[in-house]
């Protein structure tokens, strides 16, 4: 199992941000980072009344699964920062396809 820490999340965020988002995202845009056991999902990124919350489960089967999930949630962060609707629609799919060029498989 791959244990998630804030340090691992920050390093993964920087790597994905540089590769996939050309450095457009900033970890400081996230108001709260929650790393805890999640039983129904591996991650989330939501805007709760103007507060951006990024949550990740504390264990993944592998570092690859962690980075794929983080990339997925960063697409949602990009949607929030761009003022777009947060969903898995056309814009999400286009960004997920772009992320595949860097080896991230986002579904």
C-alpha positions as CSV (number, residue, x, y, z in Angstrom):
1,X,0.0,0.0,0.0
2,X,1.1,3.6,-0.7
3,X,0.6,5.9,2.3
4,X,-0.3,9.5,1.5
5,X,1.4,12.3,3.3
6,X,1.1,16.1,2.9
7,X,4.7,16.1,1.5
8,X,3.9,13.4,-1.1
9,X,0.7,15.3,-2.1
10,X,2.7,18.5,-2.5
11,X,5.4,16.9,-4.6
12,X,2.8,15.1,-6.8
13,X,0.8,18.3,-7.1
14,X,3.9,20.2,-8.3
15,X,4.9,17.5,-10.8
16,X,1.4,17.2,-12.3
17,X,0.9,21.0,-12.3
18,X,4.1,21.5,-14.3
19,X,3.4,18.7,-16.8
20,X,-0.3,18.9,-17.4
21,X,-1.3,22.4,-16.4
22,X,1.8,24.4,-17.4
23,X,2.2,25.6,-13.9
24,X,-1.2,27.4,-13.9
25,X,-2.4,25.9,-10.6
26,X,-1.2,26.9,-7.1
27,X,-1.4,24.7,-4.0
28,X,-2.0,27.9,-2.1
29,X,-5.4,28.3,-3.9
30,X,-6.6,25.3,-1.8
31,X,-8.0,26.4,1.5
32,X,-8.0,23.0,3.1
33,X,-6.2,19.7,2.4
34,X,-7.7,16.6,4.0
35,X,-5.9,13.3,4.0
36,X,-8.0,10.7,5.8
37,X,-9.6,7.3,5.2
38,X,-12.3,7.5,2.6
39,X,-14.5,4.5,2.2
40,X,-16.5,5.4,-1.0
41,X,-14.0,7.4,-3.0
42,X,-10.3,8.1,-3.4
43,X,-10.4,11.8,-3.6
44,X,-12.5,15.0,-4.1
45,X,-12.0,18.6,-4.9
46,X,-14.9,20.9,-4.1
47,X,-15.8,24.5,-3.6
48,X,-17.7,24.8,-0.3
49,X,-19.1,28.3,-0.1
50,X,-15.9,29.9,-1.5
51,X,-13.5,27.6,0.3
52,X,-11.7,25.1,-1.9
53,X,-11.2,21.7,-0.3
54,X,-9.0,18.9,-1.6
55,X,-9.4,15.6,0.0
56,X,-7.5,12.3,-0.6
57,X,-7.8,9.0,1.0
58,X,-4.8,8.1,3.1
59,X,-3.8,4.8,1.3
60,X,-3.7,3.8,-2.3
61,X,-2.8,0.5,-3.9
62,X,0.1,2.2,-5.6
63,X,1.8,5.5,-6.2
64,X,0.5,5.4,-9.8
65,X,-3.1,5.1,-8.5
66,X,-2.4,8.1,-6.1
67,X,-1.0,10.3,-8.9
68,X,-3.9,9.4,-11.3
69,X,-6.4,10.3,-8.6
70,X,-4.6,13.5,-7.7
71,X,-4.5,14.5,-11.4
72,X,-8.3,13.8,-11.6
73,X,-8.9,16.1,-8.6
74,X,-6.6,18.7,-10.1
75,X,-8.8,18.8,-13.2
76,X,-11.6,19.7,-10.8
77,X,-9.5,22.4,-9.2
78,X,-8.8,23.7,-12.7
79,X,-12.5,23.8,-13.4
80,X,-13.1,25.7,-10.1
81,X,-10.4,28.2,-10.8
82,X,-11.7,28.7,-14.3
83,X,-15.2,29.4,-13.1
84,X,-16.4,26.3,-15.0
85,X,-19.0,23.8,-13.8
86,X,-17.4,21.0,-11.9
87,X,-18.3,17.8,-13.6
88,X,-17.0,15.0,-15.8
89,X,-18.3,16.5,-19.0
90,X,-16.6,17.7,-22.2
91,X,-14.0,20.0,-20.6
92,X,-13.1,17.3,-18.0
93,X,-12.7,14.7,-20.7
94,X,-10.5,17.0,-22.8
95,X,-8.2,17.7,-19.9
96,X,-8.1,14.0,-19.0
97,X,-7.1,13.2,-22.6
98,X,-4.4,15.8,-22.4
99,X,-3.2,14.3,-19.1
100,X,-2.8,10.9,-20.8
101,X,0.0,12.3,-22.9
102,X,2.0,12.5,-19.6
103,X,1.1,9.0,-18.4
104,X,-1.9,9.9,-16.1
105,X,-5.0,7.8,-16.6
106,X,-7.9,9.8,-15.3
107,X,-11.4,8.5,-15.4
